[in-house]
């Protein structure tokens, strides 16, 4: 979908949008990885750094919004160019939310920094995090390469994160029922796992937007979704 523009400055502005999306995506990946590391290591200092680091992602989103508004007002883009700018705004919104969810996970690390974690639970959470990171990287690559098929592969794979979450959810409930002293710890881990599951949803949103950017039409299939926990426990996205 590469195009040459008669106005060279406009082309450079579009490239800058892509560059900032790449920067936001890289920071979101870093935040998620460090948030889990803080949780796994029970490291309050690292957790606090992740919480503070979310401000940079927020600022990048504001910069993208301001640049996009100026471009629309000044260039009055049509067709592919307008779709490009609108897609950037949507993807930036999802990356900002991913940053927020990583921050929330780091807050959980702060809350339980003095407690021991059952190893099987941390293994399940680690597997979820690694898959979420891989999916996020793949969808960002799909955006930069304008590869709709690669984006759809990420879109279809969201069920894997849901399945991991369902399994970990049941395991955490078992720990809580076996010993009420585990309730506090397991509740925090449950919210951490839910944050990762929601990151998978936002990654899926990005995949849909990449498909729309490339083809100019939405994904027509029904979104794959396998979260079975809603009827058992409703957990809202944290601010």
C-alpha positions, 0 to 999 in steps of 0.5 A: 500500500505504499504510495508516492505523494505529490507533496513530499512533506505529507509523505514524511508526516505519514512516515512519522505517524508510523514511527511513533506507532512503532515507538509506542508498540515497543514501549508497550511490549517493554512495559508488559515484560517488565510488569511480569518480571516485577510480579515474578521477582516480587520487586517493588522497585521495578513495579514502581518504575513500570507504573511511572513509565506509563506516562511516556506511552500516554504522552506519545498517544497525545502527540499522535492525536495532535499530529493527526488533527493537524494533518487532517485539517491541513492536508484534507486527506482522502481514501487511503491516506485518511484511512491510514491516519484513522487507523493510526489513531485507533491503534494508538488507543489500543496501545495506550490501553495495553500500557495501562493494563501493564501498569495495573499488573505492576500495581499487583506486583506492588501489592504482593511484593512480600508474599511467596507465589506458588510456582505452578501459578507463576508458570501459567502467568508467565506462559500467558505473558510470553504469548501476549508479548509474541502476539503483540510483536507479530501484530506490530510487525504486520502493521509495519509490513502491511501484512493483513494475513499476518494480522489475521493469524494474530486475530485467530490466535487470541483463543489461545490466550483465552484458553490459558486464562480459563485454565489459570482462573480455575487453578486460582479458584482451587487454591483459594478454596483449599486454603482461605489464606491464599485468597488475597494473593490469588485475587491479585494474581487473578486480576493480573491474569485478567489484565493479560487477557485484556491485552490479548483483546486489544492486540486483536483490535489492532489486528482488525485495524491492520486488515482494514488498513490494507484492504479497506474493509473489516474482518467479516468472520466472527471474532474468536473468543473463548473466555469462559469465566464471565458467568463465574466472576465479572472483572472490569477493566481497571482505570 
